[in-house]
Amino acid sequence: MKKLIPILLAAFLIVGCQAQDREEFDAMYNAFERNQSEIEADFHDYYEKIEASDDRETQLRIIYEEMIPAVEDFEATIQNYEVSSEEHKALKEDMLSYISSLHELAGNIGKFNRTFIAANPFDDEFTKEADEILETIKSQEEQVQHDYDKVLDGYEKLDAE
C-alpha cells in the first residue's frame, strides 16, 4: 500500500500537467485563429488604403507603421503561450514560422514600394529590380500559404488524437 500511494500521486500529477498543457495549447490555437482572422481583415483594409493612395510616403507608413507592427503583435501573442508536450511545441513553432513568413512578406512589399521612390521607372535596371522583387513577393506569398496550411494540418492531426 505504501508503494501504491507515490505511484498514484505521480499519475495524478502527470494527468494534471497534461490537462493543463492541453488547455494552454487550445488557448494558443484559439488566439492564433483569432489573430489570423484579424490580420487577414486588416491586411485587406491596408491593401485597399495603399491602392487608394497616390502618396508613397503614406503607403510606406501603412506598411511599416501598421502592417508590420500588427504581425509583430501576433508573434508576441503566440510567444506568450507555454506548452510542454513535444507535439504542441512543434505546432507552436509552425505557427511562429507562419508569422515569420507573413512578416517577411510585409517587408518585401515595403521594399517594393521603396524601390518606386528610389529608382527611375524608365531605367532598365529599375524594371529588372522591380521584377525580381515581385518574384520574391510571389514566392513569399506561396510560402505564407504553405506555412498556414501546415499549421492547420498539424492542428487537425493533434485534435484528432
C-alpha positions, -999 to +999 in steps of 0.1 A: +000+000+000+029+024+009+043+019-026+010+025-043+004+060-029+035+075-045+026+059-078-009+072-076+004+107-067+028+107-097+000+095-120-024+123-108+004+148-113+011+137-148-025+137-158-029+172-143+001+185-162-012+170-194-047+186-189-031+220-182-009+217-213-039+209-234-058+239-221-028+261-228-025+246-263-062+251-270-059+287-258-029+293-280-046+278-311-077+299-304-055+330-301-038+320-334-070+317-353-084+349-338-053+369-346-051+353-381-086+364-389-079+399-376-046+401-396-064+389-428-091+415-424-066+443-415-043+434-444-073+436-468-080+471-455-043+481-456-041+469-492-071+490-501-056+520-484-023+515-502-040+512-536-062+542-530-032+564-520-011+581-546+014+592-519+043+567-515+051+580-480+016+572-469+019+538-484+052+531-467+037+544-434+009+519-437+033+491-443+059+499-417+037+515-390+006+494-393+011+461-412+045+451-398+037+460-361+004+440-364+024+410-374+049+416-346+020+418-321+006+385-335+040+369-330+043+382-294+009+368-286+018+333-297+053+336-280+035+342-247+020+307-246+039+280-228+032+244-240+051+215-228+044+184-249+067+180-279+037+179-304+023+211-290+058+228-291+062+216-328+029+232-337+038+264-319+070+265-339+049+260-371+027+289-360+058+311-355+072+301-389+040+311-405+041+345-387+077+349-397+068+343-434+040+368-431+065+394-416+089+387-444+061+392-470+051+426-455+088+436-455+091+426-492+060+447-501+077+476-483+109+470-502+089+470-535+073+503-526+106+519-516+120+508-550+095+530-567+106+560-547+143+555-551+145+545-587+138+559-622+109+538-636+122+544-671+156+528-664+161+491-674+178+485-640+145+496-623+125+471-644+149+443-635+149+451-598+111+455-597+106+422-615+130+405-590+112+419-560+078+410-575+090+374-580+102+374-544+068+386-532+050+359-553+073+332-538+068+346-503+030+346-508+032+309-517+054+303-486+029+320-463+001+299-477+022+267-473+031+276-437-005+284-429-017+251-443+010+233-423-004+249-391-040+238-400-029+203-409-009+200-377-037+211-356-062+188-372-038+159-366-034+168-330-071+175-325-080+140-339-058+123-313 
